[in-house]
């Protein structure tokens, strides 16, 4: 029985949906999306591929939502299509609607304000922070990395010098449906865009054999924070020394960028599910006293 179940793929849990069809409800949500300049994903066909954009403006009088920040490649992908599906995250919900493209401008599109929005609960699985004592990683095929692009002094050495090494990022939190990864290097974050359909990777968990997985990029996030001198970790201390930042210097303060990338597992086999459950149990007890 166990051997028959090995490798089976679990179907995703059914999401709870709430529909908003009153015009005032739709406009209220879109105004908030416009105020936040929310990132959106544009689905243009049934093959799952997505184009990324950002809400630029809400033209209520014209009945249009302006989405900009579309790459030239995205413009070309959208060109044959008149009807698109828009997805975005607002607070705890993923909101989806289907509408037609009214006008195209290089790098942006004008979409008709929809008659209905559908909101889904954002998470079906609880997330658990991964402490450094339980370090886990996702490793990506080195073919994704164009090494010639990365010549900045703070790019990791393996990105410049060890062309045979694949890009590996540390897992910051984990759930049964996916992981969020953490890096200080913007060049690594730039490798992953939320308009990609599927990426192959290898999952490294403590005391577990490497597992080959398929993931899709759901979101990326950049945070900039001031770093107090007394709170420097080893990496920050090295940077401060090189830049000759003195303790308590009134004219200089270190600020650092942090990048997080959310990956969703596109397939959860019985092997992966068992490994994730064991790892979640481990991280839940790792910092217990």
matplotlib code that plots the C-alpha trace (Angstrom):
import matplotlib.pyplot as plt

x = [0.0, 2.8, 4.6, 1.4, 1.1, 4.7, 5.0, 1.3, 0.4, -2.0, -4.7, -4.8, -7.4, -10.5, -10.3, -13.1, -14.4, -16.4, -17.8, -18.2, -20.7, -22.1, -20.5, -19.7, -17.9, -15.9, -14.9, -13.9, -11.6, -10.0, -9.5, -7.6, -5.6, -4.8, -3.8, -1.4, 0.0, -0.5, 1.5, -0.8, -0.4, -2.0, -3.0, -3.6, -4.1, -4.9, -1.3, -0.7, 1.7, 1.6, 2.8, 3.6, 2.4, 1.6, -1.7, -0.9, -4.3, -8.1, -10.0, -13.5, -15.1, -13.8, -14.4, -10.8, -8.0, -4.5, -1.8, 1.8, 5.3, 4.8, 8.0, 8.5, 8.3, 5.1, 3.6, 4.4, 2.8, -0.4, -0.7, -2.9, -5.4, -8.4, -9.6, -7.3, -7.5, -6.0, -4.8, -3.5, -3.1, -4.9, -4.4, -5.3, -7.0, -6.1, -8.5, -9.2, -11.3, -11.6, -11.9, -11.1, -8.2, -9.6, -6.3, -2.7, 0.3, 3.9, 4.5, 0.9, -2.7, -6.1, -8.5, -12.3, -13.5, -15.0, -18.6, -17.4, -14.4, -13.8, -11.7, -10.0, -8.5, -4.8, -3.4, -4.6, -1.5, 0.1, 3.6, 6.5, 9.7, 12.9, 15.6, 19.2, 19.8, 17.5, 19.0, 17.3, 17.8, 16.4, 19.0, 18.3, 19.9, 23.0, 21.6, 19.2, 22.2, 23.7, 27.1, 28.1, 25.3, 26.7, 29.9, 29.0, 31.4, 28.8, 27.5, 28.3, 31.6, 29.9, 28.0, 31.2, 33.9, 32.3, 30.4, 29.6, 27.7, 24.0, 22.2, 21.2, 18.9, 18.1, 14.5, 13.1, 9.7, 7.9, 4.4, 3.0, 2.3, 5.5, 8.5, 9.6, 13.4, 15.7, 18.7, 20.7, 21.6, 19.3, 21.0, 19.7, 16.2, 16.2, 16.5, 13.0, 9.9, 6.3, 5.3, 7.1, 5.1, 7.4, 11.0, 12.8, 14.8, 16.3, 15.1, 17.6, 16.2, 18.2, 18.8, 16.8, 18.0, 17.7, 14.3, 13.7, 10.7, 8.7, 7.9, 6.2, 7.2, 4.3, 5.8, 9.0, 9.5, 12.3, 12.8, 15.3, 16.1, 18.6, 21.1, 22.2, 25.9, 25.4, 23.2, 25.6, 25.8, 29.1, 28.2, 27.2, 30.4, 32.6, 30.8, 31.0, 34.7, 35.3, 33.3, 35.0, 31.7, 32.6, 30.4, 27.8, 28.9, 26.3, 26.9, 26.9, 24.4, 24.3, 21.1, 20.6, 18.3, 16.7, 14.9, 12.3, 10.9, 7.7, 7.7, 4.6, 5.1, 3.3, 3.2, 3.3, 4.2, 3.8, 7.6, 7.7, 4.6, 6.2, 9.5, 7.8, 5.7, 8.8, 10.7, 7.8, 7.8, 11.5, 11.3, 8.4, 10.5, 13.9, 13.8, 11.9, 13.5]
y = [0.0, 2.4, 1.7, 2.5, 5.8, 6.8, 9.7, 10.5, 14.2, 15.7, 17.9, 21.5, 22.2, 24.0, 27.7, 29.6, 32.4, 35.5, 37.5, 41.3, 42.4, 45.6, 48.5, 50.5, 47.4, 46.9, 50.6, 50.7, 47.8, 49.2, 52.6, 50.9, 48.9, 52.2, 53.9, 51.2, 51.0, 47.2, 44.7, 42.6, 39.4, 39.3, 35.8, 35.9, 32.2, 28.8, 27.6, 29.3, 31.9, 35.3, 38.9, 41.2, 44.8, 47.6, 49.5, 53.1, 54.8, 54.3, 56.3, 56.1, 58.5, 56.3, 53.0, 52.0, 50.6, 51.5, 48.8, 49.9, 48.5, 45.8, 44.7, 44.7, 40.9, 41.2, 43.6, 41.0, 38.1, 40.1, 41.4, 38.6, 38.7, 40.9, 39.2, 38.8, 37.6, 39.9, 38.7, 40.7, 40.4, 42.8, 42.2, 38.5, 37.8, 37.1, 38.9, 37.9, 39.3, 38.9, 41.9, 43.1, 45.3, 48.6, 50.2, 49.3, 51.7, 50.4, 49.3, 49.6, 48.6, 50.1, 47.5, 47.9, 48.1, 44.6, 43.9, 41.4, 40.6, 37.3, 37.1, 33.9, 33.3, 33.9, 31.0, 27.4, 26.4, 28.0, 29.4, 28.6, 30.7, 28.7, 29.5, 29.6, 26.4, 24.5, 26.1, 24.9, 25.9, 26.0, 25.5, 26.5, 25.3, 27.4, 27.9, 30.5, 32.7, 35.0, 35.6, 38.4, 40.6, 40.4, 42.3, 44.4, 44.1, 42.7, 39.9, 36.6, 35.1, 31.9, 34.1, 35.5, 32.9, 29.5, 29.1, 25.5, 26.3, 26.8, 29.7, 28.7, 30.8, 30.3, 29.4, 32.0, 30.4, 27.2, 25.9, 22.7, 24.7, 26.6, 28.5, 32.1, 32.6, 35.3, 36.9, 40.2, 40.2, 42.0, 40.3, 37.0, 38.4, 39.8, 36.3, 35.5, 37.2, 36.6, 36.2, 32.9, 29.7, 27.1, 26.7, 23.5, 23.5, 21.2, 21.4, 20.9, 20.1, 19.1, 15.3, 14.7, 13.6, 16.4, 16.6, 17.7, 20.2, 22.4, 25.9, 29.0, 32.5, 34.1, 37.3, 39.2, 41.8, 44.3, 45.9, 48.6, 49.0, 50.9, 48.7, 49.7, 49.3, 47.1, 44.7, 44.0, 40.3, 38.9, 40.0, 43.6, 43.9, 43.0, 45.6, 48.3, 47.6, 47.9, 51.1, 52.5, 53.1, 54.2, 53.3, 56.0, 58.1, 60.9, 61.5, 57.9, 55.1, 51.7, 50.8, 47.4, 45.9, 42.6, 40.6, 37.9, 35.6, 33.6, 30.2, 27.9, 24.2, 23.3, 19.6, 18.1, 14.4, 12.1, 12.3, 16.1, 16.2, 13.9, 15.8, 19.1, 17.8, 16.4, 19.7, 21.8, 19.7, 20.3, 24.1, 24.2, 22.7, 24.0, 27.1, 25.5, 25.7]
z = [0.0, 0.9, -2.4, -4.3, -2.6, -3.2, -5.6, -5.5, -6.0, -3.5, -4.9, -3.7, -1.0, -2.3, -1.6, 0.0, -2.3, -1.6, -4.6, -4.6, -7.3, -6.0, -8.0, -4.8, -3.3, -6.5, -6.7, -3.0, -3.4, -6.6, -5.0, -2.2, -4.7, -6.6, -3.3, -2.5, -6.1, -5.8, -7.9, -10.1, -12.1, -15.5, -16.8, -20.5, -21.4, -20.0, -19.8, -16.5, -17.7, -16.1, -16.8, -13.9, -13.6, -11.1, -10.7, -11.8, -11.7, -11.4, -14.0, -12.5, -15.1, -18.0, -16.2, -16.5, -14.4, -15.6, -15.1, -15.9, -15.3, -18.0, -19.7, -23.5, -23.4, -21.4, -24.0, -26.7, -24.8, -24.2, -27.7, -29.1, -26.2, -25.5, -22.3, -19.2, -15.7, -13.0, -9.6, -6.7, -2.9, -0.6, 3.1, 3.8, 0.5, -3.1, -5.3, -8.9, -11.8, -15.5, -17.8, -21.3, -22.4, -23.6, -24.7, -25.1, -24.6, -24.5, -20.9, -19.8, -20.5, -19.7, -18.3, -18.0, -14.4, -13.8, -12.8, -10.1, -8.0, -6.3, -3.1, -1.9, 1.5, 1.0, 3.0, 3.3, 5.3, 8.4, 8.0, 10.4, 10.8, 10.2, 12.8, 11.7, 13.7, 11.3, 8.1, 4.9, 1.3, -2.2, -4.9, -8.5, -11.7, -12.6, -16.1, -14.6, -13.6, -16.2, -14.4, -16.7, -15.2, -11.7, -11.2, -8.1, -5.2, -2.8, -5.1, -3.4, -4.5, -5.9, -8.3, -9.7, -9.3, -9.2, -12.4, -11.7, -8.4, -8.6, -7.0, -3.4, -1.1, 2.5, 3.5, 5.9, 6.6, 5.5, 5.1, 3.5, 0.4, -0.2, 1.3, 1.6, 0.9, 2.3, 0.7, 1.1, -2.6, -5.0, -7.9, -6.7, -6.1, -9.7, -11.0, -10.0, -11.3, -10.3, -13.9, -14.3, -14.5, -13.0, -11.8, -11.1, -7.8, -5.2, -1.6, 1.1, 4.6, 7.7, 7.9, 4.7, 1.3, -1.3, -2.9, -6.5, -6.6, -8.9, -7.6, -9.0, -7.9, -6.1, -4.8, -4.1, -1.4, -0.7, 2.8, 3.7, 7.4, 9.5, 11.3, 14.8, 15.4, 18.4, 16.4, 13.6, 12.6, 11.1, 7.6, 8.6, 10.7, 7.7, 5.6, 8.3, 8.6, 4.9, 4.7, 7.8, 9.6, 13.1, 16.1, 17.0, 14.0, 13.7, 10.0, 8.9, 9.5, 7.9, 6.0, 4.5, 1.9, 2.5, -0.1, 0.3, -2.4, -2.0, -3.8, -4.1, -4.7, -7.9, -7.0, -3.5, -3.7, -0.7, -0.2, -0.2, 2.1, 4.6, 4.6, 5.1, 8.0, 9.7, 9.1, 10.4, 13.6, 13.9, 13.6, 16.0, 18.7, 17.7, 20.0, 22.9, 26.3]

ax = plt.figure().add_subplot(projection="3d")
ax.plot(x, y, z, "-o")
ax.set_aspect("equal")
plt.show()
